[in-house]
Structures are given as structure tokens and as C-alpha cells.
């Protein structure tokens, strides 16, 4: 099991929460970006992958390498729509889990809003990222990792 972070757009606070979880759980955590990612010293389970610059290169890498049972952190709904059907648990930096039940709706709304923006309609943006959002993310990550680790242990026990 791995924790994947779409690092190009992840807020610093989200990365910090992920780093601490990685260290606490001794969980391999991969940051994927199209620029160099500075990893903090002392975290032995962190690694980074630098992909070519260009739209969706980091997303493509994560989608190709993440496996069922992994957890991914991204605000990118099209990436989440690729990962969820593979059995990857996906949460966004504000703590929302993209489930099979909601990912289609989220993708449709995202595409609709993108169409409005491309036609010149001002759609506004998300509220600032603050302590409330960081706490919601931290709680969601804890639930996702606990569930994924429990499932991984059960699979390992069944295999003997």
C-alpha cells in the first residue's frame, strides 16, 4: 500500500499532514509533480517523482502506478475519476472522499463549470484554505489510511 500525493497543487499544510502520517505509519508516500519537490529531512518513507512538464503528466503517472488499496490525495477530479474505479481511495485537500457513488456527479459538475469558464462566465473560486480545511483533511486522511491498512492486513492474513 502507498500514499500518492498529486504534489503540483497540494497545499503545504496537506503535504505536512501526509508527511507526519507517512512517518507515523511507516507508509511509503510518493509525491508526484512536474517540478522538483523538496522533501523534508528525516522522513525515510517519502520519495518524489518528477514527471515531464505538461498538462496532466503527474496525473497520468499516478493513474498508471497507483493500485487497488492505495490512497491518493488530489483535488483533480478527472484524476480521481480514473483512480476510484481501480479501487484507490481518493481524498481531496479539503477532506472529501471521492467514492464510486459520487465521482460521476463531481466529474459532470466539474466539466460543466469548465465549460462556463471557457465561455467567459465568471464562476468564482474556492474559499481560502485554512485551519478548518486542514483539520477536515487530516481527519479524512486518518480514516482512509486506517481503513486501507486494515484491509491490507486482512488480505495478508488470508494469504497466510
Residue pairs with C-beta under 8 A, 6 or more apart in sequence:
1 27
1 28
1 69
1 70
1 71
1 148
1 149
1 152
2 27
2 28
2 29
2 30
2 66
2 67
2 70
2 71
3 18
3 21
3 22
3 27
3 28
3 29
3 30
3 70
3 71
3 72
3 73
3 145
4 29
4 30
4 32
4 62
4 65
4 66
4 70
4 71
4 72
4 73
4 74
4 88
5 14
5 15
5 18
5 29
5 30
5 31
5 32
5 72
5 73
5 74
6 32
6 33
6 58
6 59
6 62
6 72
6 73
6 74
6 75
6 76
6 79
7 15
7 31
7 32
7 33
7 37
7 48
7 58
8 33
8 34
8 35
8 58
9 74
9 75
9 76
10 18
10 73
10 74
10 75
10 93
11 93
11 129
11 134
13 129
13 134
13 137
14 73
14 93
14 134
14 137
15 31
17 134
17 137
17 138
17 141
18 29
18 73
18 141
19 29
19 40
19 43
19 46
21 27
21 29
21 141
21 142
21 145
22 28
22 29
22 43
22 45
22 46
23 42
23 43
23 44
23 45
25 145
25 149
26 45
27 45
27 145
27 149
28 45
28 47
29 45
29 46
29 47
30 47
30 48
30 49
30 65
31 37
31 39
31 46
31 47
31 48
31 49
32 48
32 49
32 51
32 58
32 61
32 62
33 48
33 49
33 50
33 51
33 58
34 50
34 51
34 52
34 53
34 54
34 57
34 58
35 50
35 53
36 48
36 50
37 48
37 50
39 46
39 47
39 48
40 46
49 61
51 57
51 58
51 60
51 61
56 78
56 79
59 74
59 76
59 78
59 79
59 82
62 72
62 74
62 79
62 83
63 79
63 82
63 83
66 72
66 83
66 86
66 88
67 86
67 87
67 88
68 86
68 87
68 88
69 87
69 88
69 148
69 151
69 152
69 155
70 88
70 89
70 148
71 88
71 89
71 90
71 91
71 141
71 144
71 145
71 148
72 79
72 80
72 83
72 88
72 89
72 90
72 91
73 90
73 91
73 92
73 93
73 141
74 80
74 83
74 90
74 92
75 92
75 93
75 94
77 98
77 103
77 106
77 107
77 110
78 107
78 110
79 90
80 90
80 92
80 98
80 103
80 106
81 98
81 103
81 104
81 106
81 107
83 90
83 98
84 90
84 98
84 99
84 100
84 103
85 100
89 97
89 144
89 147
89 148
90 97
90 98
91 97
91 98
91 137
91 140
91 141
91 144
92 98
92 137
93 129
93 133
93 137
94 126
94 129
94 133
94 136
94 137
95 133
95 135
95 136
95 137
95 138
95 139
95 140
95 141
96 140
97 140
97 144
98 106
113 123
116 123
117 123
